[in-house]
Amino acid sequence: KKTDNTSHVHWKGAAEMILAMCSSYYDASGNIKYLDDNEKERFQQIIQGMASSSLRCIAFAHKQVPEEEHRNEKDQKKLIEDNLTLLGLVGIKDPCRPGVKKAVEDCQYAGVNIKMITGDNVFTAKAIATECGILKPGQDTSTGAVLEGEEFRNYTHEERMEKVDKICVMARSSPFDKLLMVQCLKQKGHVVAVTRDGTNDAPALKETDIGLSMGIQGTEVAKESSDIVILDDNFASVARVLRWGRCVHTNIQKLIQFQLTANVAALLINFVAAVYAGEIPLTAVQLLWVNLIMDTLGALALATEKPTKELMDKPPVGRTEPLITNIMWRNLVAQALYQRAVLLTLQFRGESIFGVNKKVKETLIFNTFVLCQVFNEFNARKLEKKNVFEGIHKNRLFLGIIGTTIVLQVVMVEFLKNFADTERLNWGQWSACIGFAAASWPIGWLVKCIPVPAKPFSSYLKWKK
């Protein structure tokens, strides 16, 4: 406020927008000069040069307002944004964090399409996207990879749906543009994740499939609207989230395959034996012990596998893809059929083969069945790879659980015969049980050589309209 009853009102913001409001500027000597078209063009080139160097360009301007006019403007809560005097331009460097480019490359290699939606102008957005690896050299507005939010907003719905996959960078975007982008991608069947930190990003975070917010700079509204909070505010953590998410999904599939194999084998042996012999070889206590191996110890062994690099080699899993894949069906059917063949052979020919009584035969069936599950846990570690022992020395928990299971099985057979309804076995009988169970390894290796179609088996069962 000056002694001549005038006030200085100041503006700051996006450089090209502030420049459009100015009619004069200060030269190097502090003199006010008229901002003609030539000078405007010169300033625009400076702004564009800063933006092309991945600088965020901000302009400062002001104008003198008479006190009476200022008082009226305050009452109306509306400032007339014209005839400003340009004070200066500032270029702010916001460098990419170390590891961001590598994280972007990892995500792209894993089949994740990354889009940058920003409020910066198109030149700054292009420069930053190129620096991060989101935008490849040669991709620009002519290919549809870069555009402004207003242009995207003004498209028809059909045009948006047609071009949304090609967009890599959207500059000068509003919160509505971000929400519109998420909705279009979801309508096309994509699984969408959004990483944001502002309060106005809450609608997009809620609309998305996976919302990720920043733990340090993110607002409370953004954190509450998101599913995952990145504590270090680093995009490199997104790649780790992706790797761990795939690891959890794969571990669940391993456990399902392992449990279904045991359940199918137990069902077949009990059903066939009950129909043909009128008796069940596996007692209730023995089935409860098998369930303990599958549901508790098996879950700990298979569901705690740590993520590996090979998880990022696979394409993303679509929202409509089945949890039990063709590969899992191939593996579990082969193992279940093998276990059924062995156990039924012991059921109907075990007494004559081993020269034992009925009680010892039933113990052989129970012991072989349990050991088959123990050995099949190794097969379940790798759904597709033939080498099921790769990296096993790093998973001490898995080895510890396998060892614990074997020790408990020995106790069940040798020392708890009244409780488990078993008989003690000699060394030869134990060796035979281990041999039957160990055969699941070469069978698993051979089965994985059989190719399976990519189309889910369940789709062949659907009736065609």
Buried (B, 14 or more C-beta within 10 A) or exposed (E): EEEEEBBEBEBEEBBBEBBBBBBBBBEEEEEEEEBEEEBBEEBBEBBBEBBEEBBBBBBBBBBBBEEEBBEEBEEEEEEEBEEBBBBEBBBEEEEBBEBBBEBBBBBBEBEBBBBBBBBBBBBBBBBBBBBBBBBEEEBBBEEBBBBBBEBBBEBEEEEBBBBBEEBBBBBBBBBEBBBBBBBBBBEEEBBBBBBBBBEBBBBBBBBBBBBBBBBEEBBEBBBBBBBBBBEEBBBBBBBBBBBEBBBEEBBBBBBBBBBBBBBBBBEBBBEBBEEEEEEBBBBEBBBEBBBEBBEEBBBBBBEEBEBBEEBBEEEBBEEEEEEBBBBBBBBBBBBBBBBBEBBBBBBBEBBEEBEBEEEBBBBBBBBBBBBBBBBBBBBBBBBEEEEBEEEBEEBEEBEEBBEEBBEBBEEBBBEBBEEBBBBEBEEEBBEBBBEBBBBBBEBBEEBBEEEBEEEBBEEEEEEEE
